[in-house]
Amino acid sequence: MIKIDLEAGTVEEETATGTRRLTIGSPEAFQLISKAWLRSGWDSKYVYSFTWLGRPIIQLPEDMLRIQEVIYSVKPDVLIETGVAHGGSLVFYASLFKSMGRGRVVGVDVEIRPHNRKAIESHELSSFMTLIEGSSVASDTVARVKEQIHPDETVLVILDSNHSKAHVLSELRAYSGFVTQNSYIVATDGIMRDLVNAPRSQPDWNWNNPAEAAAEFLRETEQFVVEEPQFLFNEGSITERVTYWPSCYLRRVL
């Protein structure tokens, strides 16, 4: 349990050994408050309140701000995203590629609902987006994705479809081969491991989540490492991301 006293500028945490009192501006206090804020945001469906250029984008804003800097650094020719939903993330990435003057996004989903397909394909940035409908781990779907990649192109992959450990592990195995050296495959929504007993959660989320899939995948290969991107500007004391995507960035090193 934590107690926030804005007037005193302190945060108190009840622990098994007693009460820890922190200055509210310390990194430790920020971490505690952020953990509570993330849980509150999950319960209130905070991420279901944003759009990007007219399309719903069901993501934590900080995650999108962080990923855009990764994309700008890697400058991929192709970004593959599994999980389309309303298409907001696809449009977000497409807008980055338009501003950068390079790149395109391939969206993969087991079901692209007609109204979402129509909105995506009629969007001003539709020329930067390709939709592929089918299970992301089916061999024919993976083959169709591969056809979208030209020789010597730089590829980055974001996994945001079915978040079970088994499915994400299958996606990591299927799509990691497309990722070019020093680019990333990103396994989103590992926050599930911290949400057991929250609304819309499942009892097995403490192990059945993308972060666990990423950890198992890394035990299978030496080609990737989990690595936090290094952002170029920080004049504050906070070094950890406030994120739905913990332990998510897997960089290809070999």
C-alpha angles and dihedrals in degrees: 000000000000131000120203119203108187094181093054093036094231142124121207121200123197110219135174090262099043142284122327116203118203136182106251093234095054120109090241092055091045089053092052094047091046092052090053091045092052091051091047090049091051092050092048094042091238093167090060091072104073137086133186117211090337101317126103110252111194098200139108106262093229091056090055093046090051096046092051090060090050090050091048090051096047095037095202122200089211130028114191117200123185110206119045107182107158093348098244094129091048090052090047092054092042090055090053091050092050092051091046093048093233142066140052136216130233115202120201125191136158088228127019106189114227096242091050093047090050092050093047096045092047094047120116089245096048092117088068094053134073122187124210119186119206142077107309091226098045112113094233091051092050089049091053090051091050089055089062092061118083124206116282094011121143112240133197123184131205119191113207108143126089104003100203114125093241094051096045090047089053090049091049090053093045100045105029090083090064093056115100124223114285091014125105145241107207121206104199133203101032085149085092088086090066097046104068108141092019119122113282091016132121128228093240096055091103087077105008099077143101095262090059090048090053092049092052092046090053090055088058099052143037092200094085137045129189103245133169111229114245109235117209102228131050123141092164134079097248115100102163124081122244095227153154086211109067118171089004109127111090111182121201109233101168 
